[in-house]
Amino acid sequence: MRKSRRWIPLLLLLVLLLLTATVSFANGNKQVGLVVKFPDGSVQSKIVTAPVNATAADVLKASTFKTAIAESSFGPALCGIDGQGCNVDNCFCDPSHFWAYYHLDGKVWKAATVGIGGYTPVDRSVEGFAWSGFDANYAPTVQPPVMTFDDIKAAQPVPVPEPATLLLLGSGLAGAAAYIRYRRAA
């Protein structure tokens, strides 16, 4: 009976170490929601994991959207998303349209006052983009549909567990199996 109890502290220590490793992988990151309304009216939304200090440009680059971002003296300019809009070589190819950029404030889109390279979204914020024209005051005329972070997350496919989580589960099961085998042999 005494030998079987030696496994318990070792197993608890192993689980604690693996939990610590899992948490350390998550530190330093944030999740940002993206909502994009394309020229044809279709909408795509995604949750993107990026470093805490990532700008909106960095979040777009970290997403699975294929982005065309041109560097200029004013900072990065969003030219195209998934082949829609303009390309990097001619970022302002359409003088009547551009990628309007928004921040979700509660349940209202607010037009961004700085570009994608000058704004750092916070964890669980939602950034919106729409291929838009502009009015006489150069304000965008098209907005993406309002989707909160929780709305976007609910629409996402079920994520595959990360390797550290699988390692934690596997080592816990292996430890439990070893303990049961040891108890049966004793």
C-alpha positions in Angstrom: 0.0 0.0 0.0 2.8 2.4 0.8 4.5 2.0 -2.6 1.3 2.9 -4.4 1.1 6.2 -2.7 4.5 7.3 -4.1 3.0 7.7 -7.5 0.4 10.2 -6.3 2.7 13.2 -5.6 4.7 12.4 -8.8 1.6 12.3 -10.8 0.3 15.6 -9.3 3.7 17.3 -9.9 3.6 16.2 -13.6 0.1 17.5 -14.0 1.0 20.8 -12.4 4.1 21.2 -14.6 2.1 20.5 -17.7 -0.6 23.0 -16.7 2.1 25.6 -16.1 3.5 25.0 -19.6 0.1 25.2 -21.1 -0.6 28.6 -19.4 2.8 30.0 -20.4 2.0 29.3 -24.1 -1.2 31.3 -23.8 0.4 34.3 -22.1 1.4 37.2 -24.3 -1.4 36.7 -26.8 -4.8 38.3 -27.4 -7.8 37.3 -29.5 -9.3 39.8 -31.9 -12.5 39.4 -34.0 -12.5 40.4 -37.6 -15.6 41.1 -39.7 -15.1 41.7 -43.4 -17.8 42.7 -45.9 -16.7 42.1 -49.5 -17.7 44.1 -52.6 -20.3 41.4 -53.5 -22.0 41.8 -50.1 -20.7 38.5 -48.7 -19.4 38.6 -45.1 -16.7 36.6 -43.4 -15.7 36.7 -39.7 -12.8 35.2 -37.8 -11.2 35.1 -34.4 -7.4 35.8 -34.7 -4.8 35.1 -32.1 -2.0 37.6 -32.1 0.7 39.0 -29.8 -0.7 41.5 -27.2 1.2 44.4 -28.9 -0.1 43.5 -32.4 -1.6 46.4 -34.4 -4.6 45.9 -36.6 -2.2 45.4 -39.6 -0.5 42.6 -37.6 -3.8 41.0 -36.8 -4.8 41.0 -40.4 -1.5 39.4 -41.4 -1.9 36.8 -38.7 -5.4 35.9 -40.0 -6.1 33.4 -42.8 -7.3 36.3 -45.0 -5.0 36.9 -47.9 -4.2 40.5 -47.4 -2.5 43.0 -49.7 -0.9 45.7 -47.5 1.3 48.4 -49.0 3.9 50.2 -46.9 3.8 54.0 -47.3 5.2 57.0 -45.6 1.8 57.2 -43.8 2.1 53.6 -42.5 0.6 50.4 -43.8 -2.4 50.8 -46.2 -4.9 48.0 -46.8 -5.2 47.5 -50.5 -7.0 44.1 -50.8 -8.5 41.2 -48.9 -8.7 37.8 -50.5 -8.2 39.2 -53.9 -10.9 41.9 -53.5 -10.0 45.5 -53.9 -6.6 46.5 -55.2 -3.1 45.0 -55.2 0.0 46.3 -53.5 1.5 47.8 -56.7 -1.6 50.0 -57.2 -3.2 50.3 -53.8 -5.6 53.0 -54.7 -6.6 51.5 -58.1 -10.3 52.5 -57.6 -10.7 56.2 -56.9 -14.3 55.7 -55.7 -13.7 52.8 -53.2 -11.4 51.8 -50.4 -11.3 49.4 -47.5 -13.1 51.2 -44.7 -11.8 50.3 -41.3 -14.0 50.3 -38.2 -13.9 49.4 -34.4 -16.9 47.9 -32.8 -18.1 50.0 -29.8 -20.7 48.0 -28.0 -23.1 47.3 -30.9 -22.1 50.2 -33.1 -19.4 50.5 -35.7 -17.1 53.6 -35.3 -15.0 54.6 -38.2 -11.3 54.4 -37.4 -9.5 57.7 -37.0 -6.1 56.1 -37.6 -5.0 53.4 -40.1 -4.4 49.7 -39.5 -0.7 50.3 -38.5 -1.5 53.0 -35.9 -4.1 51.2 -33.9 -3.6 48.3 -31.4 -6.8 46.4 -30.7 -7.3 45.0 -27.2 -8.2 41.4 -26.3 -11.7 40.4 -27.4 -12.2 43.6 -29.5 -13.8 43.4 -33.0 -12.4 45.2 -36.0 -14.4 45.6 -39.2 -13.6 46.2 -42.8 -15.9 46.9 -45.8 -15.2 47.8 -49.4 -16.8 51.2 -49.4 -17.5 54.3 -51.3 -17.4 57.7 -49.5 -19.7 60.7 -49.0 -19.0 64.4 -49.6 -17.1 64.5 -46.2 -15.0 61.4 -47.2 -16.8 59.3 -44.6 -17.3 55.6 -45.6 -20.8 54.7 -46.8 -20.7 50.9 -46.3 -20.3 49.1 -42.9 -20.0 45.4 -42.2 -22.8 43.8 -40.2 -22.5 44.2 -36.4 -21.1 41.0 -34.8 -19.8 40.9 -31.3 -16.8 38.8 -30.3 -19.1 36.2 -28.8 -21.2 36.1 -32.0 -18.0 35.5 -34.1 -16.7 32.9 -31.6 -20.1 31.0 -31.7 -19.9 30.8 -35.5 -16.4 29.4 -35.6 -15.7 25.7 -36.0 -14.8 23.7 -32.9 -11.0 24.2 -32.5 -8.6 21.3 -32.5 -6.8 21.0 -29.1 -3.3 22.5 -29.0 -0.4 20.1 -28.5 0.2 21.0 -24.9 -3.4 20.2 -24.0 -3.1 16.8 -25.8 0.2 16.2 -23.9 -1.5 17.0 -20.6 -4.4 14.7 -21.3 -2.2 11.9 -22.6 0.2 12.1 -19.6 -2.7 12.1 -17.2 -4.2 9.0 -18.8 -0.8 7.3 -18.9 -0.2 8.1 -15.2 -3.7 6.8 -14.3 -3.1 3.6 -16.3 0.3 3.1 -14.6 -1.2 3.6 -11.2 -4.0 1.1 -11.9 -1.5 -1.5 -13.3 0.7 -1.0 -10.2 -2.3 -1.4 -7.9 -3.3 -4.7 -9.6 0.2 -6.1 -9.4 0.5 -5.3 -5.7 
